Amino acid sequence: MNNTVTTAASAKGNPIKVIGKISAILTNSWLLFPAFFFYIQVSKNLTNIPTMDDFNMPLEYVMNFTKAGFQGKSGMIFAQYAEHRLVPSKLIYISYYYITGGLNFRILGILGDLQLLVVAFVGIHFIKKYLPESWRLLAFIWALVVFDLNTYENACMTMNAMGNYGVICYFFAALYFYDKEDRWIPIAVLFQFFCIFSNANGLAAGVFIALFNIAKSPRKRTISLIASCIFIGLYFINFHTVTLPNKLPFDLNLPVIFFIRQSGAHFSFNNSLLIGLLVLALLAVLFPWRQLFQPRFTPILCIFLFPLCTMFLAAAFRSCYSDAQFQTSRYLMYPQMMIGCLCLFAWMKLKSVLQKRVGGSVIVGIMLFAYAGNYKFGKLGFERTNYHATTVKFWHPHPAECEKICKEACERDIYCIEDNK
């Protein structure tokens, strides 16, 4: 018995195996080249200046939190912001303030942007499990869509980075830890909680986290289902809907067209309707219907359904406003993840070596072409956001309100915008 334990321990810590793992990581590091270019733009363009909603969340929120009593603080953590709870984002803002004594929007924004690494690595983890013999090509495509610069509006603004990237990060983290041994279940439940109590689409994510575990052990299946039911139920306690003044009368054409154009927005804004129809047709044809109920396919199915459902929700609840835009940068992460799944479905249809070589080359060529165009667009978006942040004193629809917030924040030594202009 002791010899067995010793042998297992020595094998686990075998230097040759460790070197082999490091070598494999270095060999496959090219898969994350898109992340390198993405974070170059993040580093160049993020500033320690709040923009748009950043004045309210986190700046005004942290100020009000520090003034509240214990009961008030507890209520503020779970209180709504618009129709979102933002609990994990709030905890990060509060923690950063109490650790450092102030707020730094550049650092907080970078922390939010780093959440995409979780989305990339976990997505690659499941791609490798599903297609162990040809995972690298699809992993590279996944990195292209995750780190596409189209989503610059999330990357450049602290609240967007923390919340919009965060809900996706927590979803993937929950899937990853539920995929591991039972001892990781508490960590998985924690990320499940964070996911549901972040952005509103975390409610849909909670359903797919439970679906992910349907073919797992009875323990995981039961715990994930109960956790989703409890967390979703708690989310709606004292919940109230928010209606903006520019709402239009109901028209079914609006959400339908919005959804279709979202589907094609990754490739072209101008031709998004036609491309969106093509993308949706390809999804219907290429989707592996025969594998729908196979446990091996469940992780890929959940990863596909989460962005698809989020797009439905965006179309249903955002298209009915006069200023609604299908190509809004902060929503583009979802059609991009859907396109990543479409590429995987297309690859699965290729059987022979020749088909894989020709078809794989075509898929990669199309995705690189789209990435290159989006890179130019996104780079300009990064630079434009940086310019507005540094030249407009209070970049917000209500600058007078922001001036009051910034004045109080500076007086209380939380943040001084004048020191960063």
C-alpha positions as CSV (number, residue, x, y, z in Angstrom):
1,M,0.0,0.0,0.0
2,N,2.7,2.5,1.0
3,N,4.7,1.5,-2.1
4,T,1.7,2.2,-4.3
5,V,1.2,5.7,-2.7
6,T,4.9,6.5,-3.1
7,T,4.9,5.4,-6.7
8,A,1.8,7.5,-7.5
9,A,3.2,10.5,-5.7
10,S,6.5,10.3,-7.5
11,A,4.8,9.9,-10.9
12,K,2.6,12.9,-10.2
13,G,5.7,15.0,-9.4
14,N,7.8,13.5,-12.2
15,P,10.0,16.4,-13.6
16,I,9.8,14.9,-17.1
17,K,6.0,15.1,-17.0
18,V,6.2,18.6,-15.7
19,I,8.6,19.6,-18.5
20,G,6.3,17.9,-21.0
21,K,3.3,19.9,-19.8
22,I,5.3,23.2,-20.0
23,S,6.4,22.2,-23.5
24,A,2.9,21.5,-24.6
25,I,1.7,24.9,-23.3
26,L,4.5,26.7,-25.1
27,T,3.9,24.7,-28.3
28,N,0.2,25.7,-28.2
29,S,0.7,29.3,-27.1
30,W,0.1,30.5,-30.7
31,L,-3.6,29.7,-30.2
32,L,-3.9,32.8,-28.0
33,F,-2.3,35.3,-30.4
34,P,-5.7,37.1,-30.6
35,A,-5.5,37.7,-26.9
36,F,-2.1,39.3,-27.3
37,F,-3.4,41.9,-29.8
38,F,-6.6,42.4,-27.7
39,Y,-4.7,43.2,-24.5
40,I,-2.2,45.5,-26.4
41,Q,-5.2,47.7,-27.2
42,V,-6.5,47.4,-23.6
43,S,-3.1,48.5,-22.3
44,K,-2.8,51.4,-24.7
45,N,-6.3,52.9,-24.3
46,L,-7.7,52.2,-20.9
47,T,-7.5,55.3,-18.6
48,N,-8.1,56.0,-15.0
49,I,-11.2,58.1,-16.0
50,P,-14.8,57.0,-15.6
51,T,-17.0,57.0,-18.7
52,M,-20.8,56.8,-19.1
53,D,-22.2,54.5,-16.4
54,D,-18.9,54.3,-14.6
55,F,-19.8,57.6,-12.8
56,N,-22.8,55.8,-11.2
57,M,-21.3,52.3,-10.9
58,P,-18.8,52.0,-9.3
59,L,-18.0,55.6,-8.3
60,E,-21.3,56.8,-6.8
61,Y,-22.1,53.3,-5.6
62,V,-18.8,53.0,-3.6
63,M,-19.4,56.5,-2.1
64,N,-22.9,55.6,-1.0
65,F,-21.8,52.2,0.3
66,T,-19.2,53.7,2.6
67,K,-21.8,56.0,4.1
68,A,-24.4,53.3,4.8
69,G,-24.8,51.3,7.9
70,F,-24.4,47.5,8.1
71,Q,-27.9,46.7,7.1
72,G,-27.8,49.3,4.4
73,K,-24.6,47.9,3.0
74,S,-26.1,44.4,2.8
75,G,-29.1,45.7,0.9
76,M,-26.9,47.7,-1.5
77,I,-25.0,44.6,-2.5
78,F,-28.1,42.9,-3.7
79,A,-30.0,46.0,-4.9
80,Q,-30.9,46.3,-8.6
81,Y,-29.0,48.5,-11.0
82,A,-31.4,48.9,-13.9
83,E,-32.6,45.3,-14.3
84,H,-29.3,43.8,-13.1
85,R,-28.0,42.8,-9.6
86,L,-24.2,43.1,-10.4
87,V,-23.3,41.4,-7.1
88,P,-19.9,40.1,-8.1
89,S,-19.0,43.4,-9.7
90,K,-20.0,45.3,-6.6
91,L,-18.0,43.0,-4.4
92,I,-14.9,43.6,-6.5
93,Y,-15.4,47.4,-6.4
94,I,-15.9,47.4,-2.6
95,S,-12.9,45.1,-2.0
96,Y,-10.6,47.2,-4.2
97,Y,-11.7,50.3,-2.4
98,Y,-11.1,48.9,1.1
99,I,-7.8,47.3,0.1
100,T,-6.3,50.4,-1.7
101,G,-8.3,53.3,-0.2
102,G,-9.5,54.5,-3.5
103,L,-10.7,53.6,-7.0
104,N,-8.6,53.2,-10.2
105,F,-10.7,52.8,-13.3
106,R,-7.8,51.6,-15.4
107,I,-6.9,48.7,-13.1
108,L,-10.5,47.7,-12.5
109,G,-11.1,47.8,-16.3
110,I,-8.1,45.5,-16.9
111,L,-9.3,43.1,-14.2
112,G,-12.7,43.0,-16.0
113,D,-11.0,42.4,-19.3
114,L,-8.9,39.6,-18.0
115,Q,-12.1,37.6,-17.4
116,L,-12.0,36.8,-21.1
117,L,-9.0,34.5,-20.4
118,V,-11.4,32.2,-18.4
119,V,-13.8,32.2,-21.3
120,A,-11.0,31.3,-23.8
121,F,-9.3,28.6,-21.7
122,V,-12.5,26.9,-20.6
123,G,-14.0,27.0,-24.1
124,I,-10.7,25.4,-25.4
125,H,-10.9,22.8,-22.6
126,F,-14.3,21.6,-23.8
127,I,-13.4,21.7,-27.5
128,K,-10.4,19.5,-26.7
129,K,-12.5,17.0,-24.8
130,Y,-15.1,16.9,-27.6
131,L,-12.7,16.7,-30.5
132,P,-9.3,15.5,-29.1
133,E,-7.8,14.8,-32.6
134,S,-8.5,18.1,-34.2
135,W,-9.0,20.6,-31.4
136,R,-6.3,23.2,-32.3
137,L,-7.9,24.6,-35.4
138,L,-11.2,25.1,-33.5
139,A,-9.5,26.4,-30.4
140,F,-7.8,29.1,-32.6
141,I,-11.2,30.1,-34.0
142,W,-12.6,30.2,-30.5
143,A,-9.8,32.6,-29.5
144,L,-10.5,34.8,-32.5
145,V,-14.2,35.2,-31.6
146,V,-13.5,35.7,-27.8
147,F,-10.8,38.3,-28.3
148,D,-12.4,40.1,-31.3
149,L,-12.0,43.8,-30.9
150,N,-15.7,44.3,-31.9
151,T,-16.5,44.3,-28.2
152,Y,-14.4,47.3,-27.4
153,E,-17.3,49.0,-25.6
154,N,-17.1,46.4,-22.9
155,A,-13.3,46.4,-22.8
156,C,-13.0,50.2,-22.4
157,M,-15.5,50.9,-19.7
158,T,-15.1,49.5,-16.2
159,M,-18.8,48.7,-15.5
160,N,-19.2,47.0,-18.9
161,A,-16.0,45.0,-18.5
162,M,-16.8,43.8,-15.0
163,G,-20.5,43.0,-15.7
164,N,-20.7,42.0,-19.4
165,Y,-17.5,40.0,-19.5
166,G,-18.1,38.8,-16.0
167,V,-21.4,37.0,-16.5
168,I,-19.8,35.0,-19.4
169,C,-16.7,34.3,-17.3
170,Y,-18.7,33.0,-14.3
171,F,-20.9,30.8,-16.7
172,F,-17.8,29.2,-18.1
173,A,-16.1,28.9,-14.7
174,A,-19.2,27.1,-13.3
175,L,-19.2,24.6,-16.2
176,Y,-15.5,23.9,-15.7
177,F,-15.7,23.2,-12.0
178,Y,-18.9,21.1,-12.4
179,D,-16.9,19.1,-15.0
180,K,-14.3,18.2,-12.4
181,E,-14.5,15.8,-9.4
182,D,-17.2,16.2,-6.8
183,R,-14.9,18.0,-4.3
184,W,-15.1,21.0,-6.6
185,I,-18.9,21.3,-6.4
186,P,-18.8,24.1,-3.8
187,I,-16.6,26.3,-6.1
188,A,-18.9,25.5,-9.0
189,V,-22.0,26.6,-7.0
190,L,-20.2,29.8,-6.0
191,F,-19.6,30.7,-9.7
192,Q,-23.2,29.6,-10.5
193,F,-24.4,32.2,-7.9
194,F,-22.1,34.9,-9.3
195,C,-23.3,34.1,-12.8
196,I,-27.0,34.4,-11.9
197,F,-26.6,37.5,-9.7
198,S,-24.6,39.4,-12.3
199,N,-26.3,40.5,-15.5
200,A,-29.9,39.6,-16.2
201,N,-28.9,37.1,-18.8
202,G,-27.3,35.2,-16.0
203,L,-30.8,33.9,-15.2
204,A,-30.7,32.1,-18.6
205,A,-27.2,30.9,-17.9
206,G,-28.4,29.3,-14.6
207,V,-30.8,27.1,-16.6
208,F,-28.0,25.9,-18.9
209,I,-25.7,25.3,-16.0
210,A,-28.3,22.9,-14.6
211,L,-28.8,21.4,-18.1
212,F,-25.0,20.8,-18.3
213,N,-25.2,18.5,-15.3
214,I,-28.2,16.5,-16.5
215,A,-25.9,13.6,-17.5
216,K,-23.5,14.0,-14.6
217,S,-23.6,12.2,-11.2
218,P,-26.9,12.4,-9.3
219,R,-25.2,14.6,-6.8
220,K,-24.1,17.2,-9.3
221,R,-27.5,17.0,-11.1
222,T,-29.4,17.6,-7.9
223,I,-27.2,20.3,-6.5
224,S,-26.9,22.3,-9.7
225,L,-30.7,22.2,-10.3
226,I,-31.5,23.2,-6.7
227,A,-28.9,25.9,-6.7
228,S,-30.3,27.4,-10.0
229,C,-33.9,27.3,-8.7
230,I,-32.9,29.0,-5.4
231,F,-30.7,31.6,-6.9
232,I,-33.2,32.5,-9.7
233,G,-36.0,32.7,-7.1
234,L,-33.9,35.0,-4.9
235,Y,-33.0,37.2,-7.8
236,F,-36.7,38.1,-8.2
237,I,-37.3,39.1,-4.6
238,N,-38.2,42.8,-4.6
239,F,-37.4,42.9,-8.3
240,H,-39.0,45.6,-10.5
241,T,-39.0,46.1,-14.2
242,V,-37.4,49.2,-15.7
243,T,-39.0,50.9,-18.7
244,L,-37.2,53.7,-20.5
245,P,-39.1,56.7,-22.0
246,N,-38.3,55.9,-25.7
247,K,-40.1,52.6,-25.7
248,L,-42.0,51.8,-29.0
249,P,-45.4,50.0,-29.3
250,F,-45.1,46.3,-29.7
251,D,-44.2,45.1,-33.2
252,L,-43.1,41.5,-33.8
253,N,-41.0,42.7,-36.8
254,L,-38.7,44.6,-34.5
255,P,-37.3,41.7,-32.4
256,V,-37.2,39.3,-35.4
257,I,-35.2,41.7,-37.5
258,F,-33.0,42.7,-34.6
259,F,-32.2,39.0,-33.9
260,I,-31.4,38.3,-37.5
261,R,-29.1,41.3,-37.9
262,Q,-27.4,40.4,-34.6
263,S,-26.6,37.0,-36.1
264,G,-24.9,38.5,-39.1
265,A,-23.2,41.5,-37.3
266,H,-19.9,39.7,-36.8
267,F,-19.2,39.7,-40.5
268,S,-20.8,43.0,-41.6
269,F,-23.1,45.7,-40.2
270,N,-24.2,46.9,-43.6
271,N,-25.2,43.5,-44.9
272,S,-26.1,42.0,-41.5
273,L,-29.7,41.0,-42.6
274,L,-28.7,38.8,-45.5
275,I,-25.7,37.4,-43.7
276,G,-27.8,36.8,-40.6
277,L,-30.3,34.8,-42.6
278,L,-27.4,32.8,-44.1
279,V,-25.9,32.2,-40.7
280,L,-29.2,31.0,-39.2
281,A,-29.8,28.7,-42.2
282,L,-26.4,27.2,-41.8
283,L,-27.0,26.6,-38.1
284,A,-30.2,24.8,-38.9
285,V,-28.5,22.6,-41.6
286,L,-25.2,22.0,-39.8
287,F,-26.4,21.5,-36.2
288,P,-25.6,17.9,-35.1
289,W,-29.2,17.0,-34.4
290,R,-28.3,13.3,-33.9
291,Q,-26.0,14.1,-31.1
292,L,-28.5,16.4,-29.3
293,F,-29.2,13.9,-26.4
294,Q,-25.7,12.5,-26.2
295,P,-23.9,13.3,-22.9
296,R,-20.6,13.9,-24.7
297,F,-22.3,16.8,-26.7
298,T,-23.9,18.5,-23.7
299,P,-21.1,20.9,-22.8
300,I,-21.0,22.2,-26.4
301,L,-24.8,22.4,-26.5
302,C,-24.9,24.5,-23.4
303,I,-22.1,26.8,-24.6
304,F,-24.1,27.2,-27.8
305,L,-27.4,27.8,-26.2
306,F,-26.2,30.5,-23.7
307,P,-25.3,33.1,-26.4
308,L,-28.2,32.1,-28.6
309,C,-30.7,32.6,-25.7
310,T,-29.0,35.9,-24.7
311,M,-29.5,37.1,-28.3
312,F,-33.2,36.2,-28.1
313,L,-33.4,38.2,-24.8
314,A,-31.6,41.2,-26.3
315,A,-33.9,41.1,-29.3
316,A,-37.0,40.8,-27.1
317,F,-36.2,43.5,-24.6
318,R,-33.9,45.9,-26.4
319,S,-35.3,46.1,-29.9
320,C,-38.4,47.9,-28.8
321,Y,-36.7,51.2,-28.2
322,S,-36.3,53.9,-30.7
323,D,-32.5,54.1,-30.3
324,A,-32.0,50.3,-30.3
325,Q,-29.0,49.1,-32.3
326,F,-28.3,45.5,-33.2
327,Q,-24.6,46.2,-33.6
328,T,-24.1,47.6,-30.1
329,S,-20.6,46.7,-29.2
330,R,-21.4,45.4,-25.7
331,Y,-23.8,42.7,-27.2
332,L,-21.5,41.4,-30.0
333,M,-19.8,38.9,-27.8
334,Y,-22.8,36.6,-28.0
335,P,-23.2,36.4,-31.8
336,Q,-19.5,35.9,-32.0
337,M,-19.6,32.9,-29.6
338,M,-22.5,31.6,-31.6
339,I,-20.4,31.8,-34.8
340,G,-17.6,30.0,-33.0
341,C,-20.0,27.1,-32.3
342,L,-21.2,27.2,-35.9
343,C,-17.6,26.7,-37.1
344,L,-17.4,23.6,-34.8
345,F,-20.6,22.3,-36.3
346,A,-19.3,22.8,-39.8
347,W,-16.1,21.0,-39.0
348,M,-18.0,18.0,-37.6
349,K,-19.6,17.6,-41.1
350,L,-16.3,17.2,-42.7
351,K,-15.4,13.5,-42.9
352,S,-12.4,12.7,-45.2
353,V,-8.9,14.1,-44.8
354,L,-9.4,16.1,-48.1
355,Q,-12.6,17.6,-46.8
356,K,-11.0,18.6,-43.6
357,R,-8.1,20.3,-45.3
358,V,-10.2,22.2,-47.8
359,G,-13.1,22.9,-45.5
360,G,-10.8,23.8,-42.6
361,S,-8.8,26.2,-44.8
362,V,-12.1,27.9,-45.9
363,I,-13.4,28.2,-42.4
364,V,-10.2,29.7,-41.0
365,G,-9.9,32.0,-44.0
366,I,-13.4,33.4,-43.5
367,M,-12.8,33.8,-39.8
368,L,-9.4,35.6,-40.2
369,F,-11.0,37.9,-42.8
370,A,-13.7,38.8,-40.4
371,Y,-11.3,39.2,-37.5
372,A,-9.0,41.6,-39.6
373,G,-12.0,43.8,-40.5
374,N,-13.3,43.8,-36.9
375,Y,-9.8,44.6,-35.7
376,K,-9.6,47.8,-37.6
377,F,-13.1,48.8,-36.5
378,G,-12.5,47.8,-32.9
379,K,-9.1,49.6,-32.7
380,L,-10.8,52.8,-33.8
381,G,-13.4,52.2,-31.2
382,F,-10.8,51.8,-28.5
383,E,-9.1,55.0,-29.6
384,R,-12.3,56.9,-29.9
385,T,-13.3,55.9,-26.4
386,N,-9.9,57.0,-25.1
387,Y,-10.3,60.3,-26.8
388,H,-13.7,61.0,-25.4
389,A,-12.6,60.0,-21.9
390,T,-9.6,62.3,-21.9
391,T,-11.1,65.3,-23.7
392,V,-14.7,65.4,-22.5
393,K,-14.8,66.4,-18.8
394,F,-17.8,64.3,-17.9
395,W,-18.7,61.9,-20.7
396,H,-22.2,61.0,-19.6
397,P,-25.7,62.0,-20.7
398,H,-26.0,64.1,-17.4
399,P,-22.7,65.9,-16.9
400,A,-24.0,68.1,-14.1
401,E,-24.9,65.0,-12.1
402,C,-21.5,63.6,-12.8
403,E,-19.8,66.8,-11.7
404,K,-21.5,66.5,-8.3
405,I,-20.5,62.9,-7.9
406,C,-16.8,63.6,-8.8
407,K,-16.7,66.6,-6.5
408,E,-17.8,64.6,-3.5
409,A,-15.5,61.7,-4.4
410,C,-12.5,64.0,-4.5
411,E,-13.5,65.6,-1.2
412,R,-13.7,62.2,0.4
413,D,-10.4,61.2,-1.2
414,I,-12.0,58.3,-3.1
415,Y,-11.2,59.5,-6.6
416,C,-10.2,62.8,-8.2
417,I,-11.0,63.1,-11.9
418,E,-8.9,66.3,-12.2
419,D,-5.7,64.3,-11.3
420,N,-6.2,62.1,-14.3
421,K,-7.2,64.5,-17.1
